[in-house]
């Protein structure tokens, strides 16, 4: 039995800048988000989750539980640093919890999602 490739992508919640991991499983040309879990920055770095990068389309499956803190199912990839953030219903403007960049929300083109810790 061949298991699909899976990676953990780090995300920061817009509510309190808390870190969590999202398990992404590769399925053809997509990465499916299957679950999420709180994680400490030191643990993420030790597991090398801060070095994860995925490219291609991303889908959040129906069974995906959402952010473990704010419970949103909406996320934003920062156009400056390429890292993932929660977007709990905020429309229009965006502020990255990783690098502080600000801008208007737009569509994701599949160019890639990077992860990293800011210890």
N, C-alpha and C positions, 0 to 999 in steps of 0.2 A: 504494500500500500504506500503510495506516494503522498506525502503531506504537502499542502500548498506553502509557499514561502510566506513568512509572517515577520513583521517588524513592529517595533514600538516607536511611535512618534510622540514627542513631547508637545504639550500644549499648555498655555497659561490662561487661566480664567480671568475674564474682565472684572469679576467681583473679587477683589482682594489679591490679585496677582498670584494665586495659588497654582502650583504645578501639578499636572497629572499626565499619565501616559494613555495613548490610544493605540490599541492593537489593530494593525492593518494587515489584512490577508490578501495576497495577490490572487486574482481570478481573471485570467485572460489579460486584457489591456487595462484593467481597473484594480484599484486597491479598495477593498471593502473594510470599513471600520466595523469591528465586531464587538468590542467592549472597551471600557475606560476604567481607570483606577487611579486613586491618589498616589503620589510618589514623592519622596523627599529628593531634593536636588543632589545630595551626596549619593543616594542610591542610584539615581539616574546616571550620574557620571560614572560610578563604579561599574554599572552594567553596559556602559558605552552607548546609552540611549541618546546622549548628547551629540553623537556622531551619525545618527540615522538620517537618511535622505531617501525620499521616494519620488518618482516621476510618473506621470500618467494621470488618468482620471481617478477620482476618489468618490466613493459612494458610501453613504451612511445607511446601513441596513435597518429595517424596521425593528429588529431586536436590539439594536445599539441603544444602550441606556442613556446616552448623552453625558454631559459634563457631570462629574461626581459632586460638584459644588453648586452650580447654578442650574443644572439639569437641562441646559439648552441643547438643541440638536443642530445649531447653526454655528459655523466656524469661519474664520477669515485667515487667509494666508497673507502676511505682510509683504507688500511689494518692495520694501527696502531690505529686510533681513531674510525673508523667505520662511519665517517661522509661523507656527499655527497659534491662533488665539480664539477664545470663545467670542461669540457675538450674540448675546442674549437679547435679540429683538431690537438692537440699536440700529437705526437707519441713518443713512447719509454719511456721516463722518465716522472715522475709525482712528483709534489710538492704539499702537502696538504695545503690549505689556512687556515685550522683550527689549526693543530698541528705542521706544518712545516716538517713533515716526507717526505722523498723522496724515490723513488723506481721505479722499472719498472712496466709498465702497464700490467695487466693481466685480466682474465675473472671474472665476478661476480658470486659467487656460491649460492646466496640467503641467506647467513648466517645472514644478517641483516644490516639495515641502522639506525644509530643513529643520533639524532639532538642535537644541543646545541648552546648556545651563548657564546661568549668570551667577556663579558662586562668588 
